[in-house]
Amino acid sequence: MKRGEIYRTAERVPERGHKPGLYVIVSRDFIAGHDDVSTVICAPVYREALGLQGEVLIASRLCRIRCS
């Protein structure tokens, strides 16, 4: 896994209108690639903007990462 990669869940998420969830890896590459680390930090990706300070625009996809 590398920082910035986007993954899609297999299950449908009720909070997203029963659509699969999208998540981006936000952990640093040296953490995600370390053999002793079994988890990484992810953030959800949404199309809708709420105007939160922690939202980051993904320009190529017109989506936002909610980091807060």
Secondary structure per residue as TSV (DSSP state, phi and psi in degrees):
chain	resnum	aa	ss	phi	psi
A	1	M	-	360.0	143.0
A	2	K	-	-129.6	151.2
A	3	R	T	-58.4	133.5
A	4	G	T	96.2	-12.6
A	5	E	-	-71.3	141.8
A	6	I	E	-108.1	132.0
A	7	Y	E	-120.3	148.0
A	8	R	E	-112.2	135.0
A	9	T	E	-77.5	153.1
A	10	A	E	-79.1	-33.4
A	11	E	E	-82.3	153.3
A	12	R	E	-88.5	136.4
A	13	V	E	-101.3	120.6
A	14	P	G	-57.6	-37.2
A	15	E	G	-66.0	-15.8
A	16	R	G	-109.3	25.7
A	17	G	T	71.7	33.1
A	18	H	S	62.0	33.4
A	19	K	E	-105.7	156.5
A	20	P	E	-62.8	148.6
A	21	G	E	-87.8	148.9
A	22	L	E	-115.4	135.1
A	23	Y	E	-136.4	145.1
A	24	V	E	-113.6	141.0
A	25	I	E	-75.4	124.7
A	26	V	-	-113.7	-4.4
A	27	S	S	-67.6	149.8
A	28	R	-	-65.5	150.3
A	29	D	H	-58.9	-38.2
A	30	F	H	-68.9	-22.4
A	31	I	H	-82.4	-48.0
A	32	A	H	-63.2	-30.7
A	33	G	T	-91.1	-0.9
A	34	H	-	-79.5	133.1
A	35	D	T	-64.5	-28.0
A	36	D	T	-82.5	-7.3
A	37	V	-	-101.2	123.4
A	38	S	-	-103.6	-6.7
A	39	T	-	-132.9	155.5
A	40	V	-	-128.7	162.8
A	41	I	-	-93.3	131.3
A	42	C	E	-122.4	158.4
A	43	A	E	-130.7	143.7
A	44	P	E	-73.0	150.9
A	45	V	E	-113.1	131.3
A	46	Y	E	-130.0	154.2
A	47	R	S	-84.4	-34.9
A	48	E	S	-79.5	134.3
A	49	A	-	-95.0	132.6
A	50	L	-	-105.2	-6.8
A	51	G	-	79.3	21.6
A	52	L	-	-75.9	150.1
A	53	Q	T	-63.3	-31.0
A	54	G	T	-84.9	5.8
A	55	E	E	-82.7	133.0
A	56	V	E	-119.8	127.2
A	57	L	E	-77.6	132.7
A	58	I	E	-99.2	98.4
A	59	A	T	-59.8	-40.2
A	60	S	T	-70.1	-18.7
A	61	R	T	-118.0	-3.3
A	62	L	T	52.7	42.8
A	63	C	E	-124.0	171.1
A	64	R	E	-128.4	143.3
A	65	I	E	-97.5	128.4
A	66	R	E	-97.9	104.7
A	67	C	-	-97.3	1.6
A	68	S	-	-102.4	360.0
